[in-house]
């Protein structure tokens, strides 16, 4: 997001179009234009950031704002614009805003902007010049609170390289490989808010039955098919990510630890264990992202409310889901899904915004497992 500091004693101004979320695809043409300027034999953007050029990351969104929102252009010209992810705006606002607010972010958020050099741990001048972003609007980069890893690695199988965290001002930074299922929780919200198939995310576990590919709808399709396909698609994509991580690391994962709102669905957890053919372990406290942020804050230098040393941490209650099918069936289901994905490709043509909007429903699912009769 980009906001405008009007001056001491005045409230900052946020442009209506100056906040873009990660799903915003208005930047697609920006990405296409920028990609033409990257030499095929020297992808300096990815080598410096660990990220592919994509609509997902902040640099192209900020470039779009500078190209399309006059208020932002004018504020940059007048040295009144500030840029950052939502954490930057919250910190700035809570520390005084226009009256001396701190404009900063941490290394993990900075590493997802595509402007941050994950080797030097600084905003990169070459990247800022490439995207046409003035460095003075960027926040100062701080640590997350302490440590995680020392080695910066790059995936050979499509994963992202990102900063895991830096827990302490003088502590080393640790890196991580990350794979994303872009539409996971969002597909559940789509079923609930757009289609009205379910009333809550928990309810989806009651509607699971399907077989084959759903590519458009017929008069025989019911909400069981859609609900199960949504769950199964998430699980198969997670399997793809774990396969990539296993190939990158050379050490197969023995189990998968999960967290987040979707883990409350026990059918999804069992389905995930079956498709991965390894145990899935769920903590009793599902919101571990928020918990981790609170723990890092409490362990920060000068706060010291608690320690992050393993011997000082209490045990966490876990629920474990073991695979309930054999390895052969698990592999057949996965390979069938991959075959279905391959057969689905190439049938959609790109449409320009001027030619009108096109709605397509495409969900892939492969196996019958559970049935619910509707009254």
Backbone torsions as a table, in degrees:
resi	resn	phi	psi	omega
1	UNK	NA	158.4	179.8
2	UNK	-128.8	130.5	178.0
3	UNK	-129.2	163.9	-171.1
4	UNK	-120.4	117.1	176.8
5	UNK	-83.0	117.1	-175.2
6	UNK	-82.7	-18.9	179.9
7	UNK	135.2	163.0	-176.1
8	UNK	-56.5	133.4	177.7
9	UNK	85.2	-5.9	-179.7
10	UNK	-111.5	153.9	179.1
11	UNK	-79.3	139.8	179.4
12	UNK	-68.3	160.5	-177.3
13	UNK	-117.2	133.8	175.5
14	UNK	-112.5	129.1	179.0
15	UNK	-72.5	145.5	-179.3
16	UNK	-56.9	-37.6	-176.7
17	UNK	-101.0	11.3	-173.5
18	UNK	-92.8	13.4	174.6
19	UNK	-123.9	120.2	179.0
20	UNK	-121.7	132.7	177.5
21	UNK	-90.8	168.0	-172.6
22	UNK	-64.7	-23.0	-179.2
23	UNK	-84.7	-4.6	-175.8
24	UNK	-67.0	120.0	-176.4
25	UNK	-104.2	12.5	176.9
26	UNK	-64.3	-17.3	-176.9
27	UNK	-87.1	4.8	-175.9
28	UNK	-58.1	-44.4	-179.9
29	UNK	-66.7	-33.0	175.9
30	UNK	-62.1	-44.0	178.2
31	UNK	-61.9	-44.8	-179.2
32	UNK	-61.6	-41.0	179.1
33	UNK	-68.0	-41.5	-179.5
34	UNK	-67.7	-37.4	-177.5
35	UNK	-62.4	-27.6	179.1
36	UNK	-69.3	-17.7	-177.5
37	UNK	-95.9	-0.4	179.1
38	UNK	-97.9	119.7	179.3
39	UNK	-60.5	140.4	-178.0
40	UNK	-62.2	-29.7	-178.2
41	UNK	-97.9	7.7	-177.9
42	UNK	-151.1	75.7	178.4
43	UNK	-81.0	78.5	-175.7
44	UNK	-66.8	-24.2	178.3
45	UNK	-64.8	-49.8	-178.6
46	UNK	-70.4	-37.6	-178.9
47	UNK	-66.1	-29.1	179.9
48	UNK	-89.4	-31.2	-173.5
49	UNK	-109.2	-20.0	-173.8
50	UNK	79.2	4.6	-173.4
51	UNK	-117.2	143.3	172.0
52	UNK	-77.5	153.5	175.6
53	UNK	-67.2	116.9	-170.6
54	UNK	-153.1	157.0	175.0
55	UNK	-66.5	-14.9	-173.1
56	UNK	-67.6	-34.5	-167.4
57	UNK	-98.4	163.7	-165.3
58	UNK	-68.3	-34.6	-171.8
59	UNK	-58.3	-45.0	-178.5
60	UNK	-71.5	-29.3	177.4
61	UNK	-68.9	-41.5	177.5
62	UNK	-66.6	-38.8	176.6
63	UNK	-60.6	-40.1	178.9
64	UNK	-63.9	-43.1	178.8
65	UNK	-60.8	-42.6	179.7
66	UNK	-65.5	-30.5	-179.2
67	UNK	-82.9	-24.0	-168.0
68	UNK	-123.6	-15.8	-176.8
69	UNK	-114.4	109.0	-174.3
70	UNK	-62.5	-37.1	179.2
71	UNK	-58.6	-40.3	178.8
72	UNK	-68.4	-45.3	178.1
73	UNK	-55.4	-47.5	-177.0
74	UNK	-65.4	-40.6	-179.9
75	UNK	-65.5	-37.7	177.2
76	UNK	-65.4	-44.1	179.4
77	UNK	-60.7	-32.4	-177.9
78	UNK	-96.2	9.6	179.1
79	UNK	57.5	39.2	179.2
80	UNK	-116.8	-0.7	-175.7
81	UNK	-93.2	143.3	174.0
82	UNK	-128.1	143.3	-178.3
83	UNK	-125.2	147.5	173.4
84	UNK	176.4	169.8	171.1
85	UNK	-76.9	176.3	-171.4
86	UNK	-59.4	-30.4	178.7
87	UNK	-62.9	-38.0	-180.0
88	UNK	-63.0	-43.9	-179.4
89	UNK	-66.6	-39.3	179.1
90	UNK	-64.0	-46.3	179.4
91	UNK	-62.4	-45.3	179.9
92	UNK	-59.5	-43.6	-178.4
93	UNK	-68.4	-42.6	-176.0
94	UNK	-75.0	-17.0	-179.9
95	UNK	-103.2	14.2	174.4
96	UNK	126.3	-16.2	179.2
97	UNK	58.2	-126.4	-178.4
98	UNK	-66.2	-15.7	178.9
99	UNK	-97.5	54.0	174.6
100	UNK	90.6	20.2	179.3
101	UNK	-59.9	147.1	-179.6
102	UNK	-82.9	122.4	179.3
103	UNK	-100.4	98.4	-175.8
104	UNK	-149.5	169.1	172.6
105	UNK	-147.2	176.1	176.3
106	UNK	-105.7	170.1	-173.4
107	UNK	-61.2	-31.0	-177.0
108	UNK	-69.7	-45.2	177.6
109	UNK	-67.7	-39.5	178.3
110	UNK	-60.4	-36.8	-176.2
111	UNK	-69.7	-11.5	-180.0
112	UNK	-101.8	8.5	-179.9
113	UNK	-87.7	-19.8	-173.9
114	UNK	73.0	17.0	176.0
115	UNK	-119.2	-3.9	-171.4
116	UNK	-106.5	126.8	178.2
117	UNK	-81.3	112.7	-175.0
118	UNK	-77.4	-4.1	174.6
119	UNK	-90.8	-50.1	-179.8
120	UNK	-85.3	-14.1	-178.9
121	UNK	59.8	43.0	178.8
122	UNK	-141.0	158.8	168.9
123	UNK	-61.0	134.8	-172.5
124	UNK	-97.6	122.5	-176.8
125	UNK	-61.8	-41.9	-179.3
126	UNK	-63.7	-41.4	179.6
127	UNK	-66.8	-42.6	178.8
128	UNK	-62.5	-38.7	177.8
129	UNK	-68.4	-37.6	179.3
130	UNK	-62.3	-44.2	-179.4
131	UNK	-86.0	-7.7	-179.3
132	UNK	69.7	39.1	-177.6
133	UNK	-107.0	121.0	176.3
134	UNK	-67.4	126.7	-173.5
135	UNK	-67.2	-23.2	-176.4
136	UNK	-69.9	-14.7	178.7
137	UNK	-90.0	-5.0	-177.0
138	UNK	-84.3	149.2	-179.3
139	UNK	-76.5	157.0	171.6
140	UNK	-68.2	144.7	-176.5
141	UNK	-100.2	125.6	179.0
142	UNK	-117.2	170.2	176.8
143	UNK	-77.0	165.1	177.1
144	UNK	-82.3	-27.9	174.7
145	UNK	155.3	-35.3	-179.3
146	UNK	-158.8	-112.9	-170.8
147	UNK	-129.6	162.7	166.4
148	UNK	-156.5	-44.6	180.0
149	UNK	-163.0	161.2	-173.5
150	UNK	-111.9	-20.2	-168.6
151	UNK	-102.2	129.3	176.6
152	UNK	-93.9	116.7	-177.5
153	UNK	-120.5	154.9	178.5
154	UNK	-120.1	136.1	-178.2
155	UNK	-75.9	143.6	172.6
156	UNK	-103.5	7.5	-175.3
157	UNK	-132.9	30.9	170.1
158	UNK	90.3	3.6	178.6
159	UNK	-83.0	164.4	178.0
160	UNK	-91.5	144.4	169.3
161	UNK	-99.5	127.7	-176.1
162	UNK	-143.4	164.4	174.2
163	UNK	-80.0	125.8	178.1
164	UNK	-74.5	-59.6	170.0
165	UNK	-176.0	169.1	178.7
166	UNK	-137.1	100.2	-170.9
167	UNK	-96.7	75.9	179.4
168	UNK	139.0	140.0	-175.0
169	UNK	-57.6	-41.8	-177.0
170	UNK	-105.5	16.0	-178.7
171	UNK	-91.2	155.9	178.2
172	UNK	-73.0	158.5	177.9
173	UNK	-91.5	147.3	176.1
174	UNK	-117.5	143.6	-175.3
175	UNK	-109.0	164.4	179.4
176	UNK	-147.4	153.9	167.9
177	UNK	-94.7	139.2	-177.2
178	UNK	-134.9	137.4	171.9
179	UNK	-121.5	140.1	-175.3
180	UNK	-120.2	135.2	165.4
181	UNK	-96.4	99.5	-169.6
182	UNK	-59.3	-38.0	-179.2
183	UNK	-116.3	95.0	177.5
184	UNK	-122.9	-79.9	174.8
185	UNK	-59.7	-31.9	-178.5
186	UNK	-64.3	-32.5	-179.5
187	UNK	-71.7	-30.2	176.2
188	UNK	-68.1	-42.1	177.0
189	UNK	-63.3	-34.4	178.1
190	UNK	-63.8	-44.5	178.2
191	UNK	-61.9	-37.8	-176.9
192	UNK	-79.4	-50.6	-170.5
193	UNK	-87.8	-37.5	-175.2
194	UNK	-89.6	-44.7	-175.8
195	UNK	-95.9	-21.8	-178.6
196	UNK	68.9	21.7	-179.4
197	UNK	-70.3	-37.5	179.5
198	UNK	-126.1	159.7	178.2
199	UNK	-99.3	-22.3	178.3
200	UNK	-148.1	162.1	-178.8
201	UNK	-64.6	-29.3	-179.9
202	UNK	-67.3	-30.1	-174.3
203	UNK	-67.2	-22.1	-176.0
204	UNK	-61.1	-27.3	179.9
205	UNK	-63.5	-16.5	-179.0
206	UNK	-86.6	-10.6	-168.6
207	UNK	-117.5	53.0	-172.0
208	UNK	-115.3	108.5	173.7
209	UNK	-163.2	126.1	172.4
210	UNK	-170.5	167.5	177.8
211	UNK	-159.6	129.0	175.4
212	UNK	98.6	-160.8	179.1
213	UNK	-101.4	134.9	170.1
214	UNK	-103.9	111.4	-178.9
215	UNK	-133.2	82.6	-167.0
216	UNK	92.8	174.8	-173.8
217	UNK	-122.8	153.2	173.0
218	UNK	-123.7	178.1	-179.6
219	UNK	-70.2	-12.3	-179.1
220	UNK	-93.9	-8.8	-178.4
221	UNK	-75.3	134.0	176.1
222	UNK	-127.5	178.8	-173.8
223	UNK	-69.2	-18.6	173.2
224	UNK	-59.4	-46.5	-178.2
225	UNK	-60.7	-46.7	-176.3
226	UNK	-67.3	-43.0	-177.8
227	UNK	-63.3	-47.5	-178.6
228	UNK	-67.8	-37.8	178.9
229	UNK	-61.4	-37.9	178.8
230	UNK	-63.4	-45.0	178.4
231	UNK	-64.8	-47.3	-174.9
232	UNK	-65.8	-36.6	179.1
233	UNK	-61.5	-40.2	177.2
234	UNK	-62.5	-43.7	-177.8
235	UNK	-65.6	-42.6	179.5
236	UNK	-66.0	-38.8	178.0
237	UNK	-66.8	-35.4	175.3
238	UNK	-64.2	-37.9	177.0
239	UNK	-61.2	-40.9	177.9
240	UNK	-61.0	-41.8	-179.8
241	UNK	-65.2	-44.5	-180.0
242	UNK	-65.1	-36.6	176.1
243	UNK	-62.0	-41.5	178.7
244	UNK	-64.7	-41.7	179.2
245	UNK	-65.4	-40.3	177.9
246	UNK	-61.8	-39.4	179.1
247	UNK	-70.3	-38.3	178.7
248	UNK	-68.1	-42.5	-173.8
249	UNK	-85.7	-27.4	-177.4
250	UNK	76.8	2.1	179.5
251	UNK	-126.5	104.0	-177.6
252	UNK	-58.6	138.5	177.6
253	UNK	-70.0	134.3	-177.5
254	UNK	-87.1	-20.7	176.8
255	UNK	-159.9	165.8	179.0
256	UNK	-118.5	122.4	174.3
257	UNK	-92.7	131.4	-173.4
258	UNK	-123.3	158.3	173.9
259	UNK	-156.7	174.6	179.0
260	UNK	104.3	171.6	-174.1
261	UNK	-61.1	-35.1	-176.5
262	UNK	-68.7	-17.7	-178.3
263	UNK	-71.2	-10.2	176.3
264	UNK	-71.2	-14.6	179.8
265	UNK	-88.1	104.5	-175.0
266	UNK	-68.6	-30.6	176.9
267	UNK	-65.8	-40.7	176.4
268	UNK	-61.8	-42.6	-179.4
269	UNK	-63.8	-41.9	178.8
270	UNK	-68.0	-40.0	177.4
271	UNK	-61.6	-40.5	178.8
272	UNK	-64.3	-42.5	178.0
273	UNK	-62.1	-40.5	179.8
274	UNK	-65.0	-43.6	-176.1
275	UNK	-72.9	-35.0	177.8
276	UNK	-80.1	-26.0	-173.1
277	UNK	57.1	38.6	168.9
278	UNK	-141.3	159.7	179.5
279	UNK	-65.0	146.3	173.4
280	UNK	-110.9	126.5	-174.4
281	UNK	-114.5	123.4	-176.1
282	UNK	-116.8	127.2	178.4
283	UNK	-78.0	157.0	177.9
284	UNK	-67.5	-25.0	175.3
285	UNK	-101.7	101.9	-171.8
286	UNK	-76.4	-25.0	-175.2
287	UNK	-89.2	66.6	-175.0
288	UNK	-73.8	-20.6	175.2
289	UNK	-63.8	-49.9	178.0
290	UNK	-64.3	-41.1	178.7
291	UNK	-61.3	-44.7	179.6
292	UNK	-62.1	-40.3	178.3
293	UNK	-63.4	-41.0	179.0
294	UNK	-67.0	-40.1	179.2
295	UNK	-65.6	-41.0	178.5
296	UNK	-63.7	-40.6	179.2
297	UNK	-64.8	-42.7	-178.8
298	UNK	-69.5	-23.0	-179.8
299	UNK	-96.4	1.7	-176.6
300	UNK	-65.5	153.2	178.2
301	UNK	-59.3	129.5	-178.8
302	UNK	93.0	-12.4	177.0
303	UNK	-105.3	-65.6	172.3
304	UNK	58.1	35.5	178.5
305	UNK	-67.1	-35.7	177.7
306	UNK	-149.9	171.0	-178.1
307	UNK	-107.7	146.4	176.0
308	UNK	-99.4	7.3	177.2
309	UNK	-64.5	135.8	-175.5
310	UNK	-52.5	-38.0	-177.4
311	UNK	-70.5	-16.2	-179.3
312	UNK	-95.3	-6.5	-176.8
313	UNK	-92.3	138.5	178.2
314	UNK	-77.9	156.4	179.5
315	UNK	-67.6	146.6	179.9
316	UNK	-106.6	130.6	177.3
317	UNK	-70.4	131.5	-176.8
318	UNK	-123.5	149.6	169.7
319	UNK	-113.0	130.7	-172.4
320	UNK	-114.2	131.3	178.4
321	UNK	-112.8	115.4	-179.8
322	UNK	-93.7	148.0	176.0
323	UNK	-57.2	136.7	-179.5
324	UNK	-109.2	4.7	176.2
325	UNK	-123.2	166.2	-180.0
326	UNK	-82.7	166.0	-174.9
327	UNK	-61.2	-37.1	-178.4
328	UNK	-64.4	-45.1	179.7
329	UNK	-64.7	-39.9	178.6
330	UNK	-60.0	-43.6	-178.5
331	UNK	-69.1	-37.5	178.7
332	UNK	-63.2	-44.1	-179.8
333	UNK	-62.3	-42.1	-178.8
334	UNK	-68.2	-45.3	-179.0
335	UNK	-67.1	-33.8	176.5
336	UNK	-65.2	-41.3	177.8
337	UNK	-63.4	-44.1	179.3
338	UNK	-62.6	-37.8	177.4
339	UNK	-64.3	-41.3	178.6
340	UNK	-63.4	-40.5	178.6
341	UNK	-61.0	-45.8	-179.3
342	UNK	-61.7	-40.3	-179.1
343	UNK	-70.3	-21.0	-177.8
344	UNK	-82.9	-13.3	-171.8
345	UNK	-78.9	149.0	170.9
346	UNK	88.8	3.9	-176.9
347	UNK	-98.3	-7.0	178.4
348	UNK	-106.2	129.5	176.9
349	UNK	-99.4	149.4	-179.2
350	UNK	-71.5	135.5	175.4
351	UNK	-116.9	138.2	175.7
352	UNK	-78.2	154.3	179.2
353	UNK	-55.9	-30.6	-177.3
354	UNK	-68.9	-24.3	-174.9
355	UNK	-87.9	6.4	175.8
356	UNK	101.8	161.9	-178.4
357	UNK	-87.1	145.3	179.4
358	UNK	-127.7	129.2	179.3
359	UNK	-105.4	128.0	179.4
360	UNK	-128.7	134.0	173.2
361	UNK	-106.7	124.3	179.2
362	UNK	-145.3	106.9	177.3
363	UNK	-126.2	135.2	179.1
364	UNK	-107.6	131.5	174.0
365	UNK	-145.6	158.2	-169.9
366	UNK	-132.7	-17.1	-170.7
367	UNK	-142.9	143.4	171.2
368	UNK	-78.6	139.7	177.8
369	UNK	-141.0	-49.0	-176.5
370	UNK	-127.4	153.7	-179.0
371	UNK	-131.2	140.6	170.6
372	UNK	-134.4	129.6	176.4
373	UNK	-86.6	134.5	179.2
374	UNK	-97.5	137.2	-179.0
375	UNK	-95.7	NA	NA
